[in-house]
Amino acid sequence: MKTKSLIIIILIFDLAFSEPYQTKYFDQLIDHLGFETGDKTFKQKYLIKDDYYRYDKGPILFYCDNEAPVEFSFGGAGFMHTTLAKELNALVVFMEHRYFGGLSPLAQKKNLLRKEIINTLLKSLGCEDNECPIVVFGASYGGMLSAWIRMKFPKIIDASLASSTPIFLYENREGVDETLFFKVVTDTYDQNGCSKQIHSAMKILTGLIGSPLPSFLFKKQYKKVLDEINQGMKTCKPITDQNNLNVLRTYIDSAYGYMSMFNYHKKVILFQRCLLGLQTILAVKKFVDVYYDFEEQKKCIHFNTGSTGDVNTSGYKILSCADIVQPIHPNGITDMFYNQPWDKDLYQQYCEETFGLTPSYDYVLNFYGGKNDDEMNDDLTIINMYAAGHCSDLRLSQIGDVERVIQARIEEEKYIKRWIQEKLPSDYFTKKSQV
């Protein structure tokens, strides 16, 4: 009797903490061109969620993962793997991006084609060419991948949803505004009256960084203000020169940028309060801690260790030095930051010295297209989401979602149903099984 009780308890415990997906691995080619590695493969991770799927050739929702482990991306795409999957009785697949998971090949820089696993899935499900519609999803960089795979393989991919995707933000794109991102970030803070105060803090730091004094004189001349900065920011290692101040400024403006993008409704109150009635440097510290130390656990800050928390995105630097080159920069006029033009020569020097790579600036526009608006399809559907956080439409619906995000999800579902209709039985949505 005790043994049976123990088994039941273990089963209940296991069910309570089980993942909502199955983890599998696909034998993926290391190099799709095969010039250097031949037919060598590696185990590429993917997640399968089939609790809503009808095994009669229903739709497949395929997520192109971005610069994070695939489990991380799964958590932010509930609208796809829960809401849409249930409505469409769809199979859900999340494919992990090589470099960003536990099992990845080394040294190969290209990671743009994922149709091999899609073909394998279609074959395993017994799908013919005109069956099992495939809708590809992606967020941010992953959204670029989802758009590109649809552009390159339109006979396999029936539709693509690219959420918050800067797909045309490349150097030689006609009419590209390299400063627009920082202007949009500034507009976000301007809504709460914070942008002028942030700009004042940036001017103080920028003035110090631009000092022509050698380090030993700089440390002596500005001892008082450096002490205030170190005390106010609680730096683990004291800042004593212009170079470290420049790193600190990047640490700060990264927080402003990321929080603007990920300003989901639960954190709006913090944004509205953090700069009111506080001295400038203490206000900055309190603000950036919302991003870097939300739980208030850190005794001091290591401002030179990056800005992405526990997610290792170092592999993206390699991609950025290879062919995903997006030259965005502030100008200090249309934004609350400072003037820092993008230096192509300096960027190339960094890539060559760090990774031995020379950036291929035109690769994306040449390979996928998009050099100008003439290359765009007039039927391309664009949905604007005012006051929304980055990729909000892919998140699971929550109380407090802004109206435009709610409407965007409704529109996306409508378009997806329309786009996949021809590969489904005419009565699929009227007689679909209830799960």
Secondary structure, 3 states (H helix, E strand, C coil): CHHHHHHHHHHHHHHHCCCCCEEEEEEEECCCCCCCCCCCEEEEEEEEECCCCCCCCCCEEEEECCCCCHHHHHHCCHHHHHHHHHHHCCEEEEECCCCCCCCCCCCCCCCCCCHHHHHHHHHHCCCCCCCCCEEEEEECHHHHHHHHHHHHCCCCCCEEEEECCCCCCCCCCCCCCCCHHHHHHHHHHHCCCCHHHHHHHHHHHHHHHCCCCCHHHHHHHCHHHHHHHHHHHCECCCCCCHHHHHHHHHHHHHHHHHHHHCCCHHHHHHHHHCCCCCCHHHHHHHHHHHHHCCCCCCCCECCCCCCCCCCCCHHHHHHHHHCCCCCCCCECCCCCCCECCCCHHHHHHHHHHHHCCCCCCCHHHHHHCCCCHHHCCCCCCCCCCCCCCCCHHHCCCCCCCCHHHHHHHHHHHHHHHHHHHHHCCCCCCCCCCCC
